Amino acid sequence: MSDMTEQTQQPEGVEQPAPEQPKNFWSKVDNFFGITKSGSNYRTEIVAGVTTFMAMVYILMVNAGMFQNIIGGDDPYGASYIATAIGAIVGTMLMAFLAKMPLAQASGMGLNAFICFSLITAGSGLTYANSMVFTLLDGVIFLILTATGLRQTIFEAIPAGVRHAIPVGIGLFIAFIGMQNAGIIVDGSTLVDFVSFNVLSGANGFMTYTADGVGGMLPAIIALLGVIAIAVMVKKNVKGAILWGIIGSAAAFYILAGIACACGVEGAVAFFESISISNPFSAFAAWGKDAVGVVFYEGFDFSAYLGIEGNNAGTLVVLIITTALSFCMIDMFDTIGTLYGACSKGNLLDENGTPIRMNQMMLSDAIATCTGAIAGTSTVTTFVESSSGVVAGGRTGFTAFVTGVCFFIAMFLSPIAQLIPECATATALIWVGVLMMTSVTKIDWEDAAEAIVAFMTFMVMLLGYSISKGIGMGIITYIIVKVCTGKIRDITIPTWVIGALFFATFILT
């Protein structure tokens, strides 16, 4: 008995640890993501993840609609849809498991427009596969810059006026594309014109249908009302306002088009006759045939570009360097701005005001971009719409995990997504343009030097129909202004290098 007492008696003043409770699966998940530790819970994280997905799922339809014009093959929409979904899944899961942050990624608005409407144009000689090489280089450069810490050097080399003007220019550029897709802005004697709503033009002016898509008053009306509806819903704090705007616009389009069809409008009749529902797995087949891996087996073939008079190996090298640099700068500035903005809404900043796990998030972005290029989609980046999930209470990577699962499910719904008309997805493009205009307030318009730099940046982006040329013109303008005002010492060596590269691009390509 005394032996037993000696064995069980513990030294005085020594606290015994509480018996360890067996941990079930969900407890381990909680510990891994730090859900309880962050003050959150599973229900909140799930709601936040679904909210983020609802806010940004439009990218699947929008990106597929843009890339279907340059991919080629039997089902370019389906191929792009799957590539976009895979990029979003990989990027968002990296945010979940590597960075453990409540943010989501997908093909960024701006760089997809850069590829489809600026880089690959008639007579450029560049192909969809070539653009994936630029995207892959962007990811590799971003990865190196993040790992070495050089991204901060490049960030500081871009003049403040240009940095503040880039989101504005991209926003205007994207909104302009949306208005063209919806037929709000059309060709005219002044290069661009506003669509005519003249009801005296006859019933067929209400809606037309050709191989190029739907035209007439109907799509323009739908897009204008749709973007106003999105603004109203955002004002009323409706979750997923962009998605509901797209769905509502699509429903209104089909209702009015159906009425027009019943009235015998030729365009409406032709439109409904063209509709067909494909097997969802045919999109995977198209992706495997025309998108995935194309960066390796076709991407480095620049023979079409070199076959154009005036192009040579020297101009190609300059083009590759400046384009990859432009991709990387846009990606980097967009990502950094989004991370600061989204994290500030959820108190996810450290004592210095920097987002926590910043390097892990930047690495997630870079790896996702490389993966996206291999899958066949444009630069994958952190979405500003992630803020909606953070505002809904998301605090950990479990929020991102839920969003990633939603994207995985959506990957099998491409035939349904393909029924969304361009005028409906155009509402998202125009609204994104509205959101990106907020950076215009950061420009010091009282400073003539900064004002002209910012103005030249976003105006050349918009009217010159080129994001990279806008950035280049802004940097070159900055250098000229500094030289002419006797402040040449303000120009850093990295700024000189970047400006020289853009100058070479202008005079050689």
Beta strands, then each sheet from edge to edge (+ up, - down):
strand 1: 105-107
strand 2: 185-186
strand 3: 193-194
strand 4: 208-210
strand 5: 213-215
strand 6: 380-382
sheet 1: 1+ 6-
sheet 2: 2+ 3-
sheet 3: 4+ 5-
end
